[in-house]
Amino acid sequence: MQQSPAVAEAERERILERTNEGRLIAMASGVKFGRKPHLKSDSAMALIDQKQPARVVMEKTGISRATYFRLKKYIKNQQSNNN
């Protein structure tokens, strides 16, 4: 059973309207969207600020080597933007 393209498009528009309304209601009631922040990253950034060696930061927080250097680069960029 096939729908005509016009009916399918109208249904899609109704679906989008309903989902957008629901999203707006959720935002108004304080629902947060997106990924949850990682506590590992926060504690790793604190250790990086303290000039701890990479191995120490990775062992204490459990982050990967790539994450360590990504955070270090992020901190460096933040510090250069603040100066």
mmCIF file as gemmi writes it, N, C-alpha and C atoms, coordinates in Angstrom:
data_model
loop_
_atom_site.group_PDB
_atom_site.id
_atom_site.type_symbol
_atom_site.label_atom_id
_atom_site.label_alt_id
_atom_site.label_comp_id
_atom_site.label_asym_id
_atom_site.label_entity_id
_atom_site.label_seq_id
_atom_site.pdbx_PDB_ins_code
_atom_site.Cartn_x
_atom_site.Cartn_y
_atom_site.Cartn_z
_atom_site.occupancy
_atom_site.B_iso_or_equiv
_atom_site.pdbx_formal_charge
_atom_site.auth_seq_id
_atom_site.auth_asym_id
_atom_site.pdbx_PDB_model_num
ATOM 1 N N . MET Axp A 1 ? 0.847 -1.177 0 1 0 ? 1 A 1
ATOM 2 C CA . MET Axp A 1 ? 0 0 0 1 0 ? 1 A 1
ATOM 3 C C . MET Axp A 1 ? 0.89 1.236 0 1 0 ? 1 A 1
ATOM 4 N N . GLN Axp A 2 ? 0.736 2.081 -0.999 1 0 ? 2 A 1
ATOM 5 C CA . GLN Axp A 2 ? 1.567 3.263 -1.133 1 0 ? 2 A 1
ATOM 6 C C . GLN Axp A 2 ? 0.753 4.515 -0.879 1 0 ? 2 A 1
ATOM 7 N N . GLN Axp A 3 ? 1.441 5.49 -0.29 1 0 ? 3 A 1
ATOM 8 C CA . GLN Axp A 3 ? 0.812 6.788 -0.092 1 0 ? 3 A 1
ATOM 9 C C . GLN Axp A 3 ? 1.209 7.689 -1.252 1 0 ? 3 A 1
ATOM 10 N N . SER Axp A 4 ? 0.375 8.634 -1.531 1 0 ? 4 A 1
ATOM 11 C CA . SER Axp A 4 ? 0.766 9.591 -2.554 1 0 ? 4 A 1
ATOM 12 C C . SER Axp A 4 ? 1.839 10.509 -1.959 1 0 ? 4 A 1
ATOM 13 N N . PRO Axp A 5 ? 2.707 11.045 -2.778 1 0 ? 5 A 1
ATOM 14 C CA . PRO Axp A 5 ? 3.782 11.901 -2.261 1 0 ? 5 A 1
ATOM 15 C C . PRO Axp A 5 ? 3.273 13.097 -1.461 1 0 ? 5 A 1
ATOM 16 N N . ALA Axp A 6 ? 2.163 13.658 -1.844 1 0 ? 6 A 1
ATOM 17 C CA . ALA Axp A 6 ? 1.624 14.815 -1.127 1 0 ? 6 A 1
ATOM 18 C C . ALA Axp A 6 ? 1.187 14.429 0.282 1 0 ? 6 A 1
ATOM 19 N N . VAL Axp A 7 ? 0.554 13.27 0.42 1 0 ? 7 A 1
ATOM 20 C CA . VAL Axp A 7 ? 0.108 12.805 1.735 1 0 ? 7 A 1
ATOM 21 C C . VAL Axp A 7 ? 1.318 12.502 2.61 1 0 ? 7 A 1
ATOM 22 N N . ALA Axp A 8 ? 2.335 11.877 2.029 1 0 ? 8 A 1
ATOM 23 C CA . ALA Axp A 8 ? 3.545 11.543 2.783 1 0 ? 8 A 1
ATOM 24 C C . ALA Axp A 8 ? 4.252 12.807 3.254 1 0 ? 8 A 1
ATOM 25 N N . GLU Axp A 9 ? 4.323 13.809 2.405 1 0 ? 9 A 1
ATOM 26 C CA . GLU Axp A 9 ? 4.973 15.065 2.777 1 0 ? 9 A 1
ATOM 27 C C . GLU Axp A 9 ? 4.193 15.775 3.884 1 0 ? 9 A 1
ATOM 28 N N . ALA Axp A 10 ? 2.874 15.774 3.789 1 0 ? 10 A 1
ATOM 29 C CA . ALA Axp A 10 ? 2.049 16.399 4.823 1 0 ? 10 A 1
ATOM 30 C C . ALA Axp A 10 ? 2.23 15.683 6.158 1 0 ? 10 A 1
ATOM 31 N N . GLU Axp A 11 ? 2.297 14.359 6.133 1 0 ? 11 A 1
ATOM 32 C CA . GLU Axp A 11 ? 2.511 13.588 7.361 1 0 ? 11 A 1
ATOM 33 C C . GLU Axp A 11 ? 3.873 13.907 7.965 1 0 ? 11 A 1
ATOM 34 N N . ARG Axp A 12 ? 4.884 14.02 7.13 1 0 ? 12 A 1
ATOM 35 C CA . ARG Axp A 12 ? 6.23 14.346 7.607 1 0 ? 12 A 1
ATOM 36 C C . ARG Axp A 12 ? 6.241 15.722 8.271 1 0 ? 12 A 1
ATOM 37 N N . GLU Axp A 13 ? 5.545 16.682 7.697 1 0 ? 13 A 1
ATOM 38 C CA . GLU Axp A 13 ? 5.469 18.021 8.287 1 0 ? 13 A 1
ATOM 39 C C . GLU Axp A 13 ? 4.772 17.983 9.643 1 0 ? 13 A 1
ATOM 40 N N . ARG Axp A 14 ? 3.718 17.178 9.771 1 0 ? 14 A 1
ATOM 41 C CA . ARG Axp A 14 ? 3.02 17.053 11.064 1 0 ? 14 A 1
ATOM 42 C C . ARG Axp A 14 ? 3.934 16.417 12.108 1 0 ? 14 A 1
ATOM 43 N N . ILE Axp A 15 ? 4.703 15.42 11.685 1 0 ? 15 A 1
ATOM 44 C CA . ILE Axp A 15 ? 5.643 14.778 12.612 1 0 ? 15 A 1
ATOM 45 C C . ILE Axp A 15 ? 6.675 15.794 13.095 1 0 ? 15 A 1
ATOM 46 N N . LEU Axp A 16 ? 7.222 16.584 12.184 1 0 ? 16 A 1
ATOM 47 C CA . LEU Axp A 16 ? 8.209 17.598 12.56 1 0 ? 16 A 1
ATOM 48 C C . LEU Axp A 16 ? 7.617 18.633 13.509 1 0 ? 16 A 1
ATOM 49 N N . GLU Axp A 17 ? 6.381 19.05 13.256 1 0 ? 17 A 1
ATOM 50 C CA . GLU Axp A 17 ? 5.725 20.017 14.138 1 0 ? 17 A 1
ATOM 51 C C . GLU Axp A 17 ? 5.575 19.453 15.546 1 0 ? 17 A 1
ATOM 52 N N . ARG Axp A 18 ? 5.129 18.207 15.637 1 0 ? 18 A 1
ATOM 53 C CA . ARG Axp A 18 ? 4.937 17.587 16.958 1 0 ? 18 A 1
ATOM 54 C C . ARG Axp A 18 ? 6.26 17.428 17.702 1 0 ? 18 A 1
ATOM 55 N N . THR Axp A 19 ? 7.303 16.993 16.992 1 0 ? 19 A 1
ATOM 56 C CA . THR Axp A 19 ? 8.588 16.811 17.672 1 0 ? 19 A 1
ATOM 57 C C . THR Axp A 19 ? 9.181 18.149 18.097 1 0 ? 19 A 1
ATOM 58 N N . ASN Axp A 20 ? 9.029 19.17 17.272 1 0 ? 20 A 1
ATOM 59 C CA . ASN Axp A 20 ? 9.535 20.495 17.651 1 0 ? 20 A 1
ATOM 60 C C . ASN Axp A 20 ? 8.77 21.059 18.839 1 0 ? 20 A 1
ATOM 61 N N . GLU Axp A 21 ? 7.462 20.852 18.883 1 0 ? 21 A 1
ATOM 62 C CA . GLU Axp A 21 ? 6.674 21.302 20.033 1 0 ? 21 A 1
ATOM 63 C C . GLU Axp A 21 ? 7.136 20.596 21.301 1 0 ? 21 A 1
ATOM 64 N N . GLY Axp A 22 ? 7.34 19.302 21.203 1 0 ? 22 A 1
ATOM 65 C CA . GLY Axp A 22 ? 7.813 18.535 22.354 1 0 ? 22 A 1
ATOM 66 C C . GLY Axp A 22 ? 9.181 18.991 22.815 1 0 ? 22 A 1
ATOM 67 N N . ARG Axp A 23 ? 10.057 19.29 21.874 1 0 ? 23 A 1
ATOM 68 C CA . ARG Axp A 23 ? 11.397 19.772 22.202 1 0 ? 23 A 1
ATOM 69 C C . ARG Axp A 23 ? 11.323 21.121 22.912 1 0 ? 23 A 1
ATOM 70 N N . LEU Axp A 24 ? 10.469 22.017 22.436 1 0 ? 24 A 1
ATOM 71 C CA . LEU Axp A 24 ? 10.32 23.329 23.072 1 0 ? 24 A 1
ATOM 72 C C . LEU Axp A 24 ? 9.763 23.202 24.488 1 0 ? 24 A 1
ATOM 73 N N . ILE Axp A 25 ? 8.796 22.316 24.67 1 0 ? 25 A 1
ATOM 74 C CA . ILE Axp A 25 ? 8.232 22.084 26.003 1 0 ? 25 A 1
ATOM 75 C C . ILE Axp A 25 ? 9.308 21.543 26.935 1 0 ? 25 A 1
ATOM 76 N N . ALA Axp A 26 ? 10.106 20.611 26.444 1 0 ? 26 A 1
ATOM 77 C CA . ALA Axp A 26 ? 11.182 20.039 27.262 1 0 ? 26 A 1
ATOM 78 C C . ALA Axp A 26 ? 12.207 21.103 27.633 1 0 ? 26 A 1
ATOM 79 N N . MET Axp A 27 ? 12.565 21.957 26.692 1 0 ? 27 A 1
ATOM 80 C CA . MET Axp A 27 ? 13.534 23.018 26.978 1 0 ? 27 A 1
ATOM 81 C C . MET Axp A 27 ? 12.979 23.993 28.005 1 0 ? 27 A 1
ATOM 82 N N . ALA Axp A 28 ? 11.698 24.316 27.899 1 0 ? 28 A 1
ATOM 83 C CA . ALA Axp A 28 ? 11.074 25.232 28.85 1 0 ? 28 A 1
ATOM 84 C C . ALA Axp A 28 ? 11.032 24.643 30.252 1 0 ? 28 A 1
ATOM 85 N N . SER Axp A 29 ? 10.94 23.324 30.345 1 0 ? 29 A 1
ATOM 86 C CA . SER Axp A 29 ? 10.889 22.698 31.666 1 0 ? 29 A 1
ATOM 87 C C . SER Axp A 29 ? 12.278 22.362 32.199 1 0 ? 29 A 1
ATOM 88 N N . GLY Axp A 30 ? 13.326 22.76 31.47 1 0 ? 30 A 1
ATOM 89 C CA . GLY Axp A 30 ? 14.681 22.616 31.985 1 0 ? 30 A 1
ATOM 90 C C . GLY Axp A 30 ? 15.419 21.353 31.599 1 0 ? 30 A 1
ATOM 91 N N . VAL Axp A 31 ? 14.919 20.605 30.639 1 0 ? 31 A 1
ATOM 92 C CA . VAL Axp A 31 ? 15.616 19.394 30.203 1 0 ? 31 A 1
ATOM 93 C C . VAL Axp A 31 ? 16.872 19.806 29.443 1 0 ? 31 A 1
ATOM 94 N N . LYS Axp A 32 ? 17.988 19.155 29.745 1 0 ? 32 A 1
ATOM 95 C CA . LYS Axp A 32 ? 19.24 19.455 29.059 1 0 ? 32 A 1
ATOM 96 C C . LYS Axp A 32 ? 19.443 18.451 27.938 1 0 ? 32 A 1
ATOM 97 N N . PHE Axp A 33 ? 19.889 18.94 26.808 1 0 ? 33 A 1
ATOM 98 C CA . PHE Axp A 33 ? 20.121 18.104 25.643 1 0 ? 33 A 1
ATOM 99 C C . PHE Axp A 33 ? 21.615 17.889 25.454 1 0 ? 33 A 1
ATOM 100 N N . GLY Axp A 34 ? 21.971 16.862 24.722 1 0 ? 34 A 1
ATOM 101 C CA . GLY Axp A 34 ? 23.367 16.606 24.393 1 0 ? 34 A 1
ATOM 102 C C . GLY Axp A 34 ? 24.016 15.616 25.335 1 0 ? 34 A 1
ATOM 103 N N . ARG Axp A 35 ? 25.298 15.416 25.115 1 0 ? 35 A 1
ATOM 104 C CA . ARG Axp A 35 ? 26.05 14.469 25.926 1 0 ? 35 A 1
ATOM 105 C C . ARG Axp A 35 ? 26.271 15.02 27.32 1 0 ? 35 A 1
ATOM 106 N N . LYS Axp A 36 ? 26.368 14.127 28.276 1 0 ? 36 A 1
ATOM 107 C CA . LYS Axp A 36 ? 26.647 14.525 29.641 1 0 ? 36 A 1
ATOM 108 C C . LYS Axp A 36 ? 28.136 14.808 29.777 1 0 ? 36 A 1
ATOM 109 N N . PRO Axp A 37 ? 28.499 15.801 30.596 1 0 ? 37 A 1
ATOM 110 C CA . PRO Axp A 37 ? 29.927 16.088 30.777 1 0 ? 37 A 1
ATOM 111 C C . PRO Axp A 37 ? 30.615 14.945 31.511 1 0 ? 37 A 1
ATOM 112 N N . HIS Axp A 38 ? 31.865 14.743 31.191 1 0 ? 38 A 1
ATOM 113 C CA . HIS Axp A 38 ? 32.636 13.672 31.806 1 0 ? 38 A 1
ATOM 114 C C . HIS Axp A 38 ? 33.457 14.215 32.963 1 0 ? 38 A 1
ATOM 115 N N . LEU Axp A 39 ? 33.342 13.591 34.107 1 0 ? 39 A 1
ATOM 116 C CA . LEU Axp A 39 ? 34.122 14.007 35.261 1 0 ? 39 A 1
ATOM 117 C C . LEU Axp A 39 ? 35.599 13.72 35.046 1 0 ? 39 A 1
ATOM 118 N N . LYS Axp A 40 ? 35.896 12.691 34.265 1 0 ? 40 A 1
ATOM 119 C CA . LYS Axp A 40 ? 37.289 12.363 33.972 1 0 ? 40 A 1
ATOM 120 C C . LYS Axp A 40 ? 37.985 13.549 33.318 1 0 ? 40 A 1
ATOM 121 N N . SER Axp A 41 ? 37.312 14.185 32.375 1 0 ? 41 A 1
ATOM 122 C CA . SER Axp A 41 ? 37.912 15.306 31.661 1 0 ? 41 A 1
ATOM 123 C C . SER Axp A 41 ? 38.176 16.473 32.601 1 0 ? 41 A 1
ATOM 124 N N . ASP Axp A 42 ? 37.241 16.745 33.5 1 0 ? 42 A 1
ATOM 125 C CA . ASP Axp A 42 ? 37.42 17.847 34.444 1 0 ? 42 A 1
ATOM 126 C C . ASP Axp A 42 ? 38.612 17.606 35.352 1 0 ? 42 A 1
ATOM 127 N N . SER Axp A 43 ? 38.71 16.399 35.904 1 0 ? 43 A 1
ATOM 128 C CA . SER Axp A 43 ? 39.828 16.11 36.799 1 0 ? 43 A 1
ATOM 129 C C . SER Axp A 43 ? 41.136 16.051 36.019 1 0 ? 43 A 1
ATOM 130 N N . ALA Axp A 44 ? 41.102 15.572 34.786 1 0 ? 44 A 1
ATOM 131 C CA . ALA Axp A 44 ? 42.31 15.538 33.963 1 0 ? 44 A 1
ATOM 132 C C . ALA Axp A 44 ? 42.777 16.951 33.654 1 0 ? 44 A 1
ATOM 133 N N . MET Axp A 45 ? 41.85 17.851 33.357 1 0 ? 45 A 1
ATOM 134 C CA . MET Axp A 45 ? 42.223 19.234 33.071 1 0 ? 45 A 1
ATOM 135 C C . MET Axp A 45 ? 42.845 19.895 34.293 1 0 ? 45 A 1
ATOM 136 N N . ALA Axp A 46 ? 42.338 19.573 35.471 1 0 ? 46 A 1
ATOM 137 C CA . ALA Axp A 46 ? 42.924 20.124 36.694 1 0 ? 46 A 1
ATOM 138 C C . ALA Axp A 46 ? 44.353 19.626 36.871 1 0 ? 46 A 1
ATOM 139 N N . LEU Axp A 47 ? 44.593 18.354 36.609 1 0 ? 47 A 1
ATOM 140 C CA . LEU Axp A 47 ? 45.944 17.801 36.731 1 0 ? 47 A 1
ATOM 141 C C . LEU Axp A 47 ? 46.879 18.376 35.668 1 0 ? 47 A 1
ATOM 142 N N . ILE Axp A 48 ? 46.372 18.588 34.47 1 0 ? 48 A 1
ATOM 143 C CA . ILE Axp A 48 ? 47.192 19.182 33.408 1 0 ? 48 A 1
ATOM 144 C C . ILE Axp A 48 ? 47.571 20.604 33.788 1 0 ? 48 A 1
ATOM 145 N N . ASP Axp A 49 ? 46.636 21.352 34.382 1 0 ? 49 A 1
ATOM 146 C CA . ASP Axp A 49 ? 46.928 22.712 34.849 1 0 ? 49 A 1
ATOM 147 C C . ASP Axp A 49 ? 48.022 22.714 35.905 1 0 ? 49 A 1
ATOM 148 N N . GLN Axp A 50 ? 48.099 21.637 36.678 1 0 ? 50 A 1
ATOM 149 C CA . GLN Axp A 50 ? 49.125 21.52 37.719 1 0 ? 50 A 1
ATOM 150 C C . GLN Axp A 50 ? 50.452 21.037 37.146 1 0 ? 50 A 1
ATOM 151 N N . LYS Axp A 51 ? 50.534 20.911 35.826 1 0 ? 51 A 1
ATOM 152 C CA . LYS Axp A 51 ? 51.748 20.481 35.123 1 0 ? 51 A 1
ATOM 153 C C . LYS Axp A 51 ? 52.176 19.059 35.488 1 0 ? 51 A 1
ATOM 154 N N . GLN Axp A 52 ? 51.195 18.194 35.744 1 0 ? 52 A 1
ATOM 155 C CA . GLN Axp A 52 ? 51.492 16.786 36.025 1 0 ? 52 A 1
ATOM 156 C C . GLN Axp A 52 ? 51.915 16.096 34.725 1 0 ? 52 A 1
ATOM 157 N N . PRO Axp A 53 ? 52.811 15.113 34.802 1 0 ? 53 A 1
ATOM 158 C CA . PRO Axp A 53 ? 53.22 14.384 33.592 1 0 ? 53 A 1
ATOM 159 C C . PRO Axp A 53 ? 52.037 13.626 32.97 1 0 ? 53 A 1
ATOM 160 N N . ALA Axp A 54 ? 52.145 13.394 31.677 1 0 ? 54 A 1
ATOM 161 C CA . ALA Axp A 54 ? 51.066 12.735 30.938 1 0 ? 54 A 1
ATOM 162 C C . ALA Axp A 54 ? 50.725 11.382 31.541 1 0 ? 54 A 1
ATOM 163 N N . ARG Axp A 55 ? 51.728 10.599 31.863 1 0 ? 55 A 1
ATOM 164 C CA . ARG Axp A 55 ? 51.493 9.258 32.403 1 0 ? 55 A 1
ATOM 165 C C . ARG Axp A 55 ? 50.701 9.33 33.712 1 0 ? 55 A 1
ATOM 166 N N . VAL Axp A 56 ? 51.027 10.279 34.578 1 0 ? 56 A 1
ATOM 167 C CA . VAL Axp A 56 ? 50.331 10.423 35.861 1 0 ? 56 A 1
ATOM 168 C C . VAL Axp A 56 ? 48.866 10.782 35.623 1 0 ? 56 A 1
ATOM 169 N N . VAL Axp A 57 ? 48.631 11.728 34.737 1 0 ? 57 A 1
ATOM 170 C CA . VAL Axp A 57 ? 47.257 12.158 34.44 1 0 ? 57 A 1
ATOM 171 C C . VAL Axp A 57 ? 46.452 10.995 33.876 1 0 ? 57 A 1
ATOM 172 N N . MET Axp A 58 ? 47.04 10.254 32.948 1 0 ? 58 A 1
ATOM 173 C CA . MET Axp A 58 ? 46.329 9.134 32.323 1 0 ? 58 A 1
ATOM 174 C C . MET Axp A 58 ? 46.036 8.027 33.332 1 0 ? 58 A 1
ATOM 175 N N . GLU Axp A 59 ? 46.979 7.747 34.224 1 0 ? 59 A 1
ATOM 176 C CA . GLU Axp A 59 ? 46.767 6.693 35.22 1 0 ? 59 A 1
ATOM 177 C C . GLU Axp A 59 ? 45.719 7.09 36.258 1 0 ? 59 A 1
ATOM 178 N N . LYS Axp A 60 ? 45.763 8.338 36.713 1 0 ? 60 A 1
ATOM 179 C CA . LYS Axp A 60 ? 44.832 8.778 37.758 1 0 ? 60 A 1
ATOM 180 C C . LYS Axp A 60 ? 43.405 8.927 37.253 1 0 ? 60 A 1
ATOM 181 N N . THR Axp A 61 ? 43.262 9.341 36.003 1 0 ? 61 A 1
ATOM 182 C CA . THR Axp A 61 ? 41.915 9.628 35.494 1 0 ? 61 A 1
ATOM 183 C C . THR Axp A 61 ? 41.371 8.543 34.577 1 0 ? 61 A 1
ATOM 184 N N . GLY Axp A 62 ? 42.235 7.729 34.011 1 0 ? 62 A 1
ATOM 185 C CA . GLY Axp A 62 ? 41.782 6.68 33.108 1 0 ? 62 A 1
ATOM 186 C C . GLY Axp A 62 ? 41.507 7.157 31.695 1 0 ? 62 A 1
ATOM 187 N N . ILE Axp A 63 ? 41.986 8.355 31.343 1 0 ? 63 A 1
ATOM 188 C CA . ILE Axp A 63 ? 41.779 8.849 29.98 1 0 ? 63 A 1
ATOM 189 C C . ILE Axp A 63 ? 42.83 8.256 29.054 1 0 ? 63 A 1
ATOM 190 N N . SER Axp A 64 ? 42.554 8.292 27.769 1 0 ? 64 A 1
ATOM 191 C CA . SER Axp A 64 ? 43.499 7.77 26.784 1 0 ? 64 A 1
ATOM 192 C C . SER Axp A 64 ? 44.566 8.821 26.489 1 0 ? 64 A 1
ATOM 193 N N . ARG Axp A 65 ? 45.603 8.377 25.803 1 0 ? 65 A 1
ATOM 194 C CA . ARG Axp A 65 ? 46.695 9.279 25.427 1 0 ? 65 A 1
ATOM 195 C C . ARG Axp A 65 ? 46.161 10.38 24.497 1 0 ? 65 A 1
ATOM 196 N N . ALA Axp A 66 ? 45.314 9.991 23.555 1 0 ? 66 A 1
ATOM 197 C CA . ALA Axp A 66 ? 44.746 10.963 22.615 1 0 ? 66 A 1
ATOM 198 C C . ALA Axp A 66 ? 43.912 12.007 23.349 1 0 ? 66 A 1
ATOM 199 N N . THR Axp A 67 ? 43.135 11.579 24.329 1 0 ? 67 A 1
ATOM 200 C CA . THR Axp A 67 ? 42.319 12.514 25.104 1 0 ? 67 A 1
ATOM 201 C C . THR Axp A 67 ? 43.204 13.457 25.895 1 0 ? 67 A 1
ATOM 202 N N . TYR Axp A 68 ? 44.295 12.933 26.459 1 0 ? 68 A 1
ATOM 203 C CA . TYR Axp A 68 ? 45.228 13.779 27.211 1 0 ? 68 A 1
ATOM 204 C C . TYR Axp A 68 ? 45.73 14.923 26.338 1 0 ? 68 A 1
ATOM 205 N N . PHE Axp A 69 ? 46.217 14.595 25.151 1 0 ? 69 A 1
ATOM 206 C CA . PHE Axp A 69 ? 46.781 15.627 24.292 1 0 ? 69 A 1
ATOM 207 C C . PHE Axp A 69 ? 45.705 16.546 23.721 1 0 ? 69 A 1
ATOM 208 N N . ARG Axp A 70 ? 44.501 16.039 23.524 1 0 ? 70 A 1
ATOM 209 C CA . ARG Axp A 70 ? 43.393 16.88 23.083 1 0 ? 70 A 1
ATOM 210 C C . ARG Axp A 70 ? 43.053 17.908 24.16 1 0 ? 70 A 1
ATOM 211 N N . LEU Axp A 71 ? 43.008 17.464 25.425 1 0 ? 71 A 1
ATOM 212 C CA . LEU Axp A 71 ? 42.715 18.375 26.531 1 0 ? 71 A 1
ATOM 213 C C . LEU Axp A 71 ? 43.84 19.381 26.723 1 0 ? 71 A 1
ATOM 214 N N . LYS Axp A 72 ? 45.074 18.918 26.584 1 0 ? 72 A 1
ATOM 215 C CA . LYS Axp A 72 ? 46.223 19.809 26.74 1 0 ? 72 A 1
ATOM 216 C C . LYS Axp A 72 ? 46.186 20.911 25.678 1 0 ? 72 A 1
ATOM 217 N N . LYS Axp A 73 ? 45.853 20.536 24.448 1 0 ? 73 A 1
ATOM 218 C CA . LYS Axp A 73 ? 45.743 21.511 23.36 1 0 ? 73 A 1
ATOM 219 C C . LYS Axp A 73 ? 44.6 22.492 23.635 1 0 ? 73 A 1
ATOM 220 N N . TYR Axp A 74 ? 43.48 21.972 24.142 1 0 ? 74 A 1
ATOM 221 C CA . TYR Axp A 74 ? 42.331 22.819 24.47 1 0 ? 74 A 1
ATOM 222 C C . TYR Axp A 74 ? 42.716 23.849 25.535 1 0 ? 74 A 1
ATOM 223 N N . ILE Axp A 75 ? 43.414 23.4 26.581 1 0 ? 75 A 1
ATOM 224 C CA . ILE Axp A 75 ? 43.835 24.304 27.655 1 0 ? 75 A 1
ATOM 225 C C . ILE Axp A 75 ? 44.785 25.365 27.111 1 0 ? 75 A 1
ATOM 226 N N . LYS Axp A 76 ? 45.718 24.953 26.265 1 0 ? 76 A 1
ATOM 227 C CA . LYS Axp A 76 ? 46.679 25.894 25.684 1 0 ? 76 A 1
ATOM 228 C C . LYS Axp A 76 ? 45.953 26.958 24.862 1 0 ? 76 A 1
ATOM 229 N N . ASN Axp A 77 ? 44.968 26.534 24.065 1 0 ? 77 A 1
ATOM 230 C CA . ASN Axp A 77 ? 44.197 27.487 23.26 1 0 ? 77 A 1
ATOM 231 C C . ASN Axp A 77 ? 43.396 28.436 24.136 1 0 ? 77 A 1
ATOM 232 N N . GLN Axp A 78 ? 42.828 27.926 25.225 1 0 ? 78 A 1
ATOM 233 C CA . GLN Axp A 78 ? 42.059 28.774 26.137 1 0 ? 78 A 1
ATOM 234 C C . GLN Axp A 78 ? 42.955 29.821 26.784 1 0 ? 78 A 1
ATOM 235 N N . GLN Axp A 79 ? 44.156 29.419 27.182 1 0 ? 79 A 1
ATOM 236 C CA . GLN Axp A 79 ? 45.083 30.344 27.825 1 0 ? 79 A 1
ATOM 237 C C . GLN Axp A 79 ? 45.569 31.401 26.843 1 0 ? 79 A 1
ATOM 238 N N . SER Axp A 80 ? 45.821 31.019 25.588 1 0 ? 80 A 1
ATOM 239 C CA . SER Axp A 80 ? 46.285 31.996 24.601 1 0 ? 80 A 1
ATOM 240 C C . SER Axp A 80 ? 45.159 32.962 24.213 1 0 ? 80 A 1
ATOM 241 N N . ASN Axp A 81 ? 43.909 32.508 24.257 1 0 ? 81 A 1
ATOM 242 C CA . ASN Axp A 81 ? 42.781 33.391 23.954 1 0 ? 81 A 1
ATOM 243 C C . ASN Axp A 81 ? 42.525 34.38 25.079 1 0 ? 81 A 1
ATOM 244 N N . ASN Axp A 82 ? 42.862 34.003 26.307 1 0 ? 82 A 1
ATOM 245 C CA . ASN Axp A 82 ? 42.643 34.884 27.45 1 0 ? 82 A 1
ATOM 246 C C . ASN Axp A 82 ? 43.717 35.954 27.559 1 0 ? 82 A 1
ATOM 247 N N . ASN Axp A 83 ? 44.857 35.749 26.927 1 0 ? 83 A 1
ATOM 248 C CA . ASN Axp A 83 ? 45.957 36.735 27.01 1 0 ? 83 A 1
ATOM 249 C C . ASN Axp A 83 ? 45.84 37.788 25.975 1 0 ? 83 A 1
